[in-house]
Amino acid sequence: MRLETRAPGKINVCLFLGPTREDGRHELVSVMQSVTLADRLRLEELDGDGDGASPDPAAFDVVDCPGVEGPNLVSTALERFRQATRWGGGPVRISIDKRLPVAAGMAGGSADAAAALRLLARASGIEDPELLHDIAVGLGADVPAQVLPGRVLATGAGEVVERIPGVTRYGVLVVPSDRQLSTPEVFQEADRLGLPRDAQGLREALDAVRAGLPDLPDALCVNELQPAALSLLPELEGTLERVRDAGADVAMVSGSGPTVLGLFHDRSAAKAARDAHFPGCKVAKPVGPHGGEVLAS
């Protein structure tokens, strides 16, 4: 058996930041949109169960992600899928071809974990959306929205997902940075700067977003983590200015950064801006649920 799927990155078309919950996570209101810039994952069955020393196939599961060091959320997703489903299928290898920038605010690790859950669901025959969502919630705030790619309104700490029909009508210029930002550090800086809204303020943001859906006006395309990212990496302000000067209708830091996004109503203008001012950067398009289809190969 060999299965493949894409792991689309996501952009936060808006991100409004609320108070901290008892579990340490921040409440938020965000419209998240999957895009064509994506990693690729492949699941393959391994022969036998390793050296035969253990009857547990999970002991021989492998996650292979060349060029990326340190813990991988896909390994955790694989472990928790087996625990939650009690699936006893033989050991598997999940290989990741990284196309998304690492630690760049596009939730590449979360996209990979969500894609791994889709692969495991197909491989095991346990294709239960509610179960996959429950596993995703335990993996991180960005994972539930990406189990099924597309456009969603995410609330809570990201675990409450409401699907929005269609896709966001922007061409997306993606300008990565050679620096990295730690998501926890950006949230800590947001707290230090007093950026989070109170509960009432977050409810007002949610009301405004709901009134603007499905396609938000540019004025609501706001990332309230952006001042924290700029505080930690002030040079990003120069990138934002260059993206605005290149004709973007909206320029914003992506999630916790440091990638900068240019949102263009005219997708051809996004490509023109890239070619003229940002050679080597990517232009992405929004994608719907088909962007995460699992295929046998």
C-alpha atoms as a printed R data frame, in Angstrom:
    type eleno elety resid chain resno       x      y       z
1   ATOM     1    CA   MET     A     1   0.000  0.000   0.000
2   ATOM     2    CA   ARG     A     2   1.216  3.466  -0.907
3   ATOM     3    CA   LEU     A     3  -0.876  6.579  -0.341
4   ATOM     4    CA   GLU     A     4  -0.081 10.228  -1.037
5   ATOM     5    CA   THR     A     5  -1.604 13.586  -0.191
6   ATOM     6    CA   ARG     A     6  -0.740 17.264  -0.192
7   ATOM     7    CA   ALA     A     7  -0.468 19.290   3.003
8   ATOM     8    CA   PRO     A     8  -1.552 22.815   2.026
9   ATOM     9    CA   GLY     A     9  -0.213 25.649   4.112
10  ATOM    10    CA   LYS     A    10  -2.689 28.137   5.488
11  ATOM    11    CA   ILE     A    11  -2.951 31.861   5.758
12  ATOM    12    CA   ASN     A    12  -4.916 33.771   8.382
13  ATOM    13    CA   VAL     A    13  -7.068 36.125   6.342
14  ATOM    14    CA   CYS     A    14  -7.815 37.689   9.712
15  ATOM    15    CA   LEU     A    15  -6.611 36.927  13.219
16  ATOM    16    CA   PHE     A    16  -8.139 38.645  16.234
17  ATOM    17    CA   LEU     A    17  -6.485 37.850  19.555
18  ATOM    18    CA   GLY     A    18  -8.422 37.383  22.774
19  ATOM    19    CA   PRO     A    19  -7.747 36.576  26.418
20  ATOM    20    CA   THR     A    20  -5.758 33.630  27.738
21  ATOM    21    CA   ARG     A    21  -7.739 30.571  28.795
22  ATOM    22    CA   GLU     A    22  -7.085 28.393  31.841
23  ATOM    23    CA   ASP     A    23  -5.218 25.910  29.624
24  ATOM    24    CA   GLY     A    24  -2.750 28.636  28.646
25  ATOM    25    CA   ARG     A    25  -4.026 29.061  25.093
26  ATOM    26    CA   HIS     A    26  -5.376 32.330  23.756
27  ATOM    27    CA   GLU     A    27  -8.923 32.679  22.528
28  ATOM    28    CA   LEU     A    28  -9.009 33.854  18.925
29  ATOM    29    CA   VAL     A    29 -11.194 34.604  15.962
30  ATOM    30    CA   SER     A    30  -9.618 33.754  12.631
31  ATOM    31    CA   VAL     A    31 -10.599 33.058   9.058
32  ATOM    32    CA   MET     A    32  -8.081 30.471   7.863
33  ATOM    33    CA   GLN     A    33  -7.607 29.675   4.174
34  ATOM    34    CA   SER     A    34  -5.612 26.798   2.713
35  ATOM    35    CA   VAL     A    35  -3.380 27.678  -0.247
36  ATOM    36    CA   THR     A    36  -1.633 25.875  -3.083
37  ATOM    37    CA   LEU     A    37   1.809 26.169  -1.480
38  ATOM    38    CA   ALA     A    38   1.999 22.751   0.137
39  ATOM    39    CA   ASP     A    39   4.160 19.939   1.464
40  ATOM    40    CA   ARG     A    40   3.686 16.426   0.105
41  ATOM    41    CA   LEU     A    41   3.312 13.330   2.266
42  ATOM    42    CA   ARG     A    42   3.530  9.670   1.355
43  ATOM    43    CA   LEU     A    43   2.531  6.692   3.526
44  ATOM    44    CA   GLU     A    44   3.990  3.254   2.804
45  ATOM    45    CA   GLU     A    45   3.631 -0.042   4.598
46  ATOM    46    CA   LEU     A    46   6.835 -1.481   6.027
47  ATOM    47    CA   ASP     A    47   7.567 -5.186   5.852
48  ATOM    48    CA   GLY     A    48   6.998 -7.136   9.054
49  ATOM    49    CA   ASP     A    49   7.415 -5.559  12.464
50  ATOM    50    CA   GLY     A    50  11.073 -4.669  12.554
51  ATOM    51    CA   ASP     A    51  13.299 -7.228  14.241
52  ATOM    52    CA   GLY     A    52  10.378 -9.137  15.725
53  ATOM    53    CA   ALA     A    53  11.377 -8.138  19.245
54  ATOM    54    CA   SER     A    54   8.076 -6.363  19.886
55  ATOM    55    CA   PRO     A    55   4.501 -7.237  18.907
56  ATOM    56    CA   ASP     A    56   3.679 -3.524  18.791
57  ATOM    57    CA   PRO     A    57   3.747 -2.248  15.173
58  ATOM    58    CA   ALA     A    58   3.896  1.346  16.410
59  ATOM    59    CA   ALA     A    59   7.392  0.633  17.720
60  ATOM    60    CA   PHE     A    60   8.573  0.452  14.104
61  ATOM    61    CA   ASP     A    61   6.681  3.369  12.544
62  ATOM    62    CA   VAL     A    62   9.008  5.803  10.777
63  ATOM    63    CA   VAL     A    63   8.629  9.504   9.941
64  ATOM    64    CA   ASP     A    64  11.137 10.771   7.401
65  ATOM    65    CA   CYS     A    65  11.482 14.529   6.838
66  ATOM    66    CA   PRO     A    66  14.848 15.320   5.203
67  ATOM    67    CA   GLY     A    67  16.366 18.658   6.095
68  ATOM    68    CA   VAL     A    68  14.211 19.281   9.168
69  ATOM    69    CA   GLU     A    69  15.719 18.540  12.556
70  ATOM    70    CA   GLY     A    70  14.071 18.139  15.937
71  ATOM    71    CA   PRO     A    71  10.673 16.796  17.012
72  ATOM    72    CA   ASN     A    72   8.098 16.301  14.269
73  ATOM    73    CA   LEU     A    73   4.384 16.718  14.907
74  ATOM    74    CA   VAL     A    74   3.652 13.947  12.405
75  ATOM    75    CA   SER     A    75   5.246 11.419  14.768
76  ATOM    76    CA   THR     A    76   2.904 12.581  17.520
77  ATOM    77    CA   ALA     A    77  -0.081 12.426  15.152
78  ATOM    78    CA   LEU     A    78   0.795  8.847  14.200
79  ATOM    79    CA   GLU     A    79   1.186  7.798  17.834
80  ATOM    80    CA   ARG     A    80  -2.077  9.404  18.916
81  ATOM    81    CA   PHE     A    81  -4.004  7.998  15.969
82  ATOM    82    CA   ARG     A    82  -2.971  4.489  16.982
83  ATOM    83    CA   GLN     A    83  -3.851  5.179  20.611
84  ATOM    84    CA   ALA     A    84  -7.253  6.701  19.849
85  ATOM    85    CA   THR     A    85  -8.340  4.100  17.278
86  ATOM    86    CA   ARG     A    86  -6.491  1.058  18.609
87  ATOM    87    CA   TRP     A    87  -5.556  0.411  15.001
88  ATOM    88    CA   GLY     A    88  -3.217 -2.556  14.875
89  ATOM    89    CA   GLY     A    89  -2.145 -2.241  11.265
90  ATOM    90    CA   GLY     A    90   1.476 -2.990  10.452
91  ATOM    91    CA   PRO     A    91   4.248 -0.409  10.764
92  ATOM    92    CA   VAL     A    92   4.293  2.452   8.270
93  ATOM    93    CA   ARG     A    93   6.701  5.027   6.981
94  ATOM    94    CA   ILE     A    94   5.440  8.570   6.419
95  ATOM    95    CA   SER     A    95   7.767 10.598   4.191
96  ATOM    96    CA   ILE     A    96   7.491 14.380   4.014
97  ATOM    97    CA   ASP     A    97   8.665 16.447   1.062
98  ATOM    98    CA   LYS     A    98   8.918 19.945   2.526
99  ATOM    99    CA   ARG     A    99   7.828 22.777   0.245
100 ATOM   100    CA   LEU     A   100   6.480 25.121   2.907
101 ATOM   101    CA   PRO     A   101   8.923 27.385   4.744
102 ATOM   102    CA   VAL     A   102   9.723 26.094   8.237
103 ATOM   103    CA   ALA     A   103   8.636 28.143  11.283
104 ATOM   104    CA   ALA     A   104   7.206 30.778   8.971
105 ATOM   105    CA   GLY     A   105   3.679 31.387  10.222
106 ATOM   106    CA   MET     A   106   1.964 29.210   7.596
107 ATOM   107    CA   ALA     A   107   1.398 26.253   9.942
108 ATOM   108    CA   GLY     A   108   3.500 23.839   7.906
109 ATOM   109    CA   GLY     A   109   3.993 21.438  10.809
110 ATOM   110    CA   SER     A   110   0.290 21.511  11.596
111 ATOM   111    CA   ALA     A   111  -0.552 20.969   7.908
112 ATOM   112    CA   ASP     A   112   1.734 17.915   7.870
113 ATOM   113    CA   ALA     A   113   0.094 16.494  11.017
114 ATOM   114    CA   ALA     A   114  -3.367 17.006   9.530
115 ATOM   115    CA   ALA     A   115  -2.299 15.371   6.264
116 ATOM   116    CA   ALA     A   116  -0.855 12.427   8.198
117 ATOM   117    CA   LEU     A   117  -4.232 11.933   9.896
118 ATOM   118    CA   ARG     A   118  -5.923 11.827   6.486
119 ATOM   119    CA   LEU     A   119  -3.438  9.219   5.276
120 ATOM   120    CA   LEU     A   120  -3.830  7.101   8.400
121 ATOM   121    CA   ALA     A   121  -7.618  7.282   8.220
122 ATOM   122    CA   ARG     A   122  -7.553  5.945   4.661
123 ATOM   123    CA   ALA     A   123  -4.913  3.298   5.411
124 ATOM   124    CA   SER     A   124  -6.815  1.998   8.444
125 ATOM   125    CA   GLY     A   125 -10.311  2.332   7.014
126 ATOM   126    CA   ILE     A   126 -11.247  4.430  10.075
127 ATOM   127    CA   GLU     A   127 -12.466  7.563   8.283
128 ATOM   128    CA   ASP     A   128 -14.370  9.188  11.149
129 ATOM   129    CA   PRO     A   129 -14.318 13.017  10.849
130 ATOM   130    CA   GLU     A   130 -15.242 13.589  14.499
131 ATOM   131    CA   LEU     A   131 -12.508 11.265  15.719
132 ATOM   132    CA   LEU     A   132  -9.915 12.919  13.484
133 ATOM   133    CA   HIS     A   133 -11.018 16.326  14.776
134 ATOM   134    CA   ASP     A   134 -10.646 15.190  18.390
135 ATOM   135    CA   ILE     A   135  -7.124 13.910  17.724
136 ATOM   136    CA   ALA     A   136  -6.273 17.135  15.880
137 ATOM   137    CA   VAL     A   137  -7.413 19.296  18.813
138 ATOM   138    CA   GLY     A   138  -4.829 17.618  21.025
139 ATOM   139    CA   LEU     A   139  -2.071 18.273  18.495
140 ATOM   140    CA   GLY     A   140  -2.316 22.060  18.331
141 ATOM   141    CA   ALA     A   141  -4.508 25.059  17.583
142 ATOM   142    CA   ASP     A   142  -3.841 25.097  13.822
143 ATOM   143    CA   VAL     A   143  -4.366 21.379  13.173
144 ATOM   144    CA   PRO     A   144  -8.201 21.028  13.370
145 ATOM   145    CA   ALA     A   145  -8.770 23.576  10.591
146 ATOM   146    CA   GLN     A   146  -6.423 21.687   8.280
147 ATOM   147    CA   VAL     A   147  -7.729 18.133   8.635
148 ATOM   148    CA   LEU     A   148  -9.973 19.078   5.719
149 ATOM   149    CA   PRO     A   149  -8.327 21.918   3.783
150 ATOM   150    CA   GLY     A   150 -10.349 24.898   2.640
151 ATOM   151    CA   ARG     A   151 -11.724 28.033   4.277
152 ATOM   152    CA   VAL     A   152 -12.909 28.030   7.884
153 ATOM   153    CA   LEU     A   153 -13.881 30.342  10.696
154 ATOM   154    CA   ALA     A   154 -11.874 29.186  13.714
155 ATOM   155    CA   THR     A   155 -12.767 30.204  17.260
156 ATOM   156    CA   GLY     A   156 -11.961 28.959  20.742
157 ATOM   157    CA   ALA     A   157  -8.202 28.454  20.576
158 ATOM   158    CA   GLY     A   158  -8.623 27.206  17.002
159 ATOM   159    CA   GLU     A   159 -10.427 23.972  17.842
160 ATOM   160    CA   VAL     A   160 -13.938 25.235  17.021
161 ATOM   161    CA   VAL     A   161 -14.081 25.049  13.242
162 ATOM   162    CA   GLU     A   162 -16.926 26.303  11.057
163 ATOM   163    CA   ARG     A   163 -16.515 25.651   7.354
164 ATOM   164    CA   ILE     A   164 -17.090 28.573   4.974
165 ATOM   165    CA   PRO     A   165 -18.149 27.646   1.420
166 ATOM   166    CA   GLY     A   166 -15.910 28.677  -1.452
167 ATOM   167    CA   VAL     A   167 -12.432 30.122  -1.187
168 ATOM   168    CA   THR     A   168 -10.967 33.519  -0.385
169 ATOM   169    CA   ARG     A   169 -10.721 35.702  -3.499
170 ATOM   170    CA   TYR     A   170  -7.088 36.703  -3.330
171 ATOM   171    CA   GLY     A   171  -3.872 35.910  -5.075
172 ATOM   172    CA   VAL     A   172  -1.266 35.506  -2.339
173 ATOM   173    CA   LEU     A   173   2.326 36.677  -2.641
174 ATOM   174    CA   VAL     A   174   4.431 34.794  -0.091
175 ATOM   175    CA   VAL     A   175   7.629 36.555   1.004
176 ATOM   176    CA   PRO     A   176   9.580 34.376   3.453
177 ATOM   177    CA   SER     A   177  12.311 35.563   5.796
178 ATOM   178    CA   ASP     A   178  15.709 34.030   6.492
179 ATOM   179    CA   ARG     A   179  14.945 34.596  10.176
180 ATOM   180    CA   GLN     A   180  12.661 32.522  12.377
181 ATOM   181    CA   LEU     A   181  10.170 33.401  15.069
182 ATOM   182    CA   SER     A   182   8.995 31.063  17.811
183 ATOM   183    CA   THR     A   183   5.205 31.025  18.027
184 ATOM   184    CA   PRO     A   184   5.213 30.876  21.864
185 ATOM   185    CA   GLU     A   185   7.603 33.841  21.986
186 ATOM   186    CA   VAL     A   186   5.341 35.876  19.692
187 ATOM   187    CA   PHE     A   187   2.316 35.169  21.892
188 ATOM   188    CA   GLN     A   188   4.357 36.073  24.975
189 ATOM   189    CA   GLU     A   189   5.377 39.339  23.328
190 ATOM   190    CA   ALA     A   190   1.738 40.019  22.464
191 ATOM   191    CA   ASP     A   191   0.874 39.614  26.143
192 ATOM   192    CA   ARG     A   192   3.758 41.889  27.174
193 ATOM   193    CA   LEU     A   193   2.510 44.551  24.753
194 ATOM   194    CA   GLY     A   194  -1.066 44.202  26.034
195 ATOM   195    CA   LEU     A   195  -2.412 43.257  22.595
196 ATOM   196    CA   PRO     A   196  -5.094 40.673  23.486
197 ATOM   197    CA   ARG     A   197  -8.678 41.904  23.543
198 ATOM   198    CA   ASP     A   198 -10.932 41.221  26.490
199 ATOM   199    CA   ALA     A   199 -13.861 38.828  26.075
200 ATOM   200    CA   GLN     A   200 -16.243 41.585  25.011
201 ATOM   201    CA   GLY     A   201 -13.760 42.910  22.468
202 ATOM   202    CA   LEU     A   202 -13.319 39.457  20.980
203 ATOM   203    CA   ARG     A   203 -17.099 38.990  20.718
204 ATOM   204    CA   GLU     A   204 -17.284 42.293  18.845
205 ATOM   205    CA   ALA     A   205 -14.569 41.091  16.462
206 ATOM   206    CA   LEU     A   206 -16.475 37.840  15.883
207 ATOM   207    CA   ASP     A   207 -19.675 39.753  15.142
208 ATOM   208    CA   ALA     A   208 -17.852 41.943  12.618
209 ATOM   209    CA   VAL     A   209 -16.254 38.939  10.919
210 ATOM   210    CA   ARG     A   210 -19.554 37.056  10.696
211 ATOM   211    CA   ALA     A   211 -21.195 40.136   9.190
212 ATOM   212    CA   GLY     A   212 -18.411 40.362   6.588
213 ATOM   213    CA   LEU     A   213 -18.369 36.712   5.499
214 ATOM   214    CA   PRO     A   214 -17.976 34.972   3.170
215 ATOM   215    CA   ASP     A   215 -15.493 37.423   1.625
216 ATOM   216    CA   LEU     A   216 -14.134 39.837   4.198
217 ATOM   217    CA   PRO     A   217 -13.564 43.469   3.288
218 ATOM   218    CA   ASP     A   218  -9.908 44.498   3.301
219 ATOM   219    CA   ALA     A   219 -10.450 46.484   6.507
220 ATOM   220    CA   LEU     A   220 -11.079 43.227   8.401
221 ATOM   221    CA   CYS     A   221  -7.954 41.515   7.039
222 ATOM   222    CA   VAL     A   222  -6.057 42.192  10.249
223 ATOM   223    CA   ASN     A   223  -3.462 40.154  12.131
224 ATOM   224    CA   GLU     A   224  -3.423 41.248  15.778
225 ATOM   225    CA   LEU     A   225  -0.219 39.227  16.368
226 ATOM   226    CA   GLN     A   226   1.595 41.405  13.842
227 ATOM   227    CA   PRO     A   227   2.754 44.117  16.292
228 ATOM   228    CA   ALA     A   228   4.349 41.406  18.443
229 ATOM   229    CA   ALA     A   229   6.162 39.920  15.444
230 ATOM   230    CA   LEU     A   230   7.378 43.399  14.456
231 ATOM   231    CA   SER     A   231   8.554 44.056  18.003
232 ATOM   232    CA   LEU     A   232  10.732 40.939  17.848
233 ATOM   233    CA   LEU     A   233  11.845 41.442  14.217
234 ATOM   234    CA   PRO     A   234  11.551 45.160  13.367
235 ATOM   235    CA   GLU     A   235  13.033 44.598   9.891
236 ATOM   236    CA   LEU     A   236   9.745 43.007   8.844
237 ATOM   237    CA   GLU     A   237   8.242 46.492   8.638
238 ATOM   238    CA   GLY     A   238  10.485 47.147   5.631
239 ATOM   239    CA   THR     A   239   9.216 43.997   3.925
240 ATOM   240    CA   LEU     A   240   5.608 45.012   4.586
241 ATOM   241    CA   GLU     A   241   6.291 48.417   3.044
242 ATOM   242    CA   ARG     A   242   7.853 46.838  -0.051
243 ATOM   243    CA   VAL     A   243   4.847 44.543  -0.484
244 ATOM   244    CA   ARG     A   244   2.460 47.504  -0.176
245 ATOM   245    CA   ASP     A   245   4.523 49.480  -2.704
246 ATOM   246    CA   ALA     A   246   4.332 46.504  -5.078
247 ATOM   247    CA   GLY     A   247   0.568 46.953  -5.223
248 ATOM   248    CA   ALA     A   248  -0.826 44.560  -2.619
249 ATOM   249    CA   ASP     A   249  -4.346 45.372  -1.492
250 ATOM   250    CA   VAL     A   250  -3.394 44.001   1.935
251 ATOM   251    CA   ALA     A   251   0.084 43.425   3.362
252 ATOM   252    CA   MET     A   252   0.361 41.471   6.588
253 ATOM   253    CA   VAL     A   253   2.558 39.175   8.621
254 ATOM   254    CA   SER     A   254   1.392 35.573   8.274
255 ATOM   255    CA   GLY     A   255   0.254 34.202  11.628
256 ATOM   256    CA   SER     A   256   3.073 34.501  14.134
257 ATOM   257    CA   GLY     A   257   5.514 35.276  11.303
258 ATOM   258    CA   PRO     A   258   8.030 35.948   9.993
259 ATOM   259    CA   THR     A   259   6.626 35.336   6.488
260 ATOM   260    CA   VAL     A   260   4.971 38.413   4.968
261 ATOM   261    CA   LEU     A   261   1.918 38.060   2.727
262 ATOM   262    CA   GLY     A   262   0.641 40.306  -0.002
263 ATOM   263    CA   LEU     A   263  -3.055 39.789  -0.771
264 ATOM   264    CA   PHE     A   264  -4.071 40.881  -4.280
265 ATOM   265    CA   HIS     A   265  -7.635 41.045  -5.589
266 ATOM   266    CA   ASP     A   266  -6.142 40.580  -9.079
267 ATOM   267    CA   ARG     A   267  -4.163 37.339  -9.053
268 ATOM   268    CA   SER     A   268  -2.223 38.334 -12.157
269 ATOM   269    CA   ALA     A   269  -1.063 41.423 -10.253
270 ATOM   270    CA   ALA     A   270   0.376 39.170  -7.555
271 ATOM   271    CA   LYS     A   271   2.469 37.381 -10.178
272 ATOM   272    CA   ALA     A   272   3.548 40.680 -11.712
273 ATOM   273    CA   ALA     A   273   4.626 41.988  -8.296
274 ATOM   274    CA   ARG     A   274   6.631 38.821  -7.661
275 ATOM   275    CA   ASP     A   275   8.363 38.973 -11.029
276 ATOM   276    CA   ALA     A   276   9.193 42.676 -10.714
277 ATOM   277    CA   HIS     A   277  10.108 42.939  -7.034
278 ATOM   278    CA   PHE     A   278  10.357 39.536  -5.343
279 ATOM   279    CA   PRO     A   279  12.109 37.075  -7.670
280 ATOM   280    CA   GLY     A   280  12.285 33.594  -6.194
281 ATOM   281    CA   CYS     A   281   9.208 34.100  -4.027
282 ATOM   282    CA   LYS     A   282   5.993 32.159  -4.491
283 ATOM   283    CA   VAL     A   283   2.503 33.167  -5.522
284 ATOM   284    CA   ALA     A   284  -0.202 30.907  -4.123
285 ATOM   285    CA   LYS     A   285  -3.896 30.500  -4.813
286 ATOM   286    CA   PRO     A   286  -6.602 29.548  -2.313
287 ATOM   287    CA   VAL     A   287  -7.714 25.905  -2.428
288 ATOM   288    CA   GLY     A   288 -10.762 24.021  -1.224
289 ATOM   289    CA   PRO     A   289 -11.151 20.523   0.251
290 ATOM   290    CA   HIS     A   290  -9.867 18.864  -2.945
291 ATOM   291    CA   GLY     A   291  -6.431 20.215  -2.038
292 ATOM   292    CA   GLY     A   292  -6.071 17.449   0.570
293 ATOM   293    CA   GLU     A   293  -7.324 14.494  -1.465
294 ATOM   294    CA   VAL     A   294  -5.704 11.154  -0.606
295 ATOM   295    CA   LEU     A   295  -4.531  9.214  -3.665
296 ATOM   296    CA   ALA     A   296  -3.211  5.688  -4.070
297 ATOM   297    CA   SER     A   297   0.007  5.486  -6.038
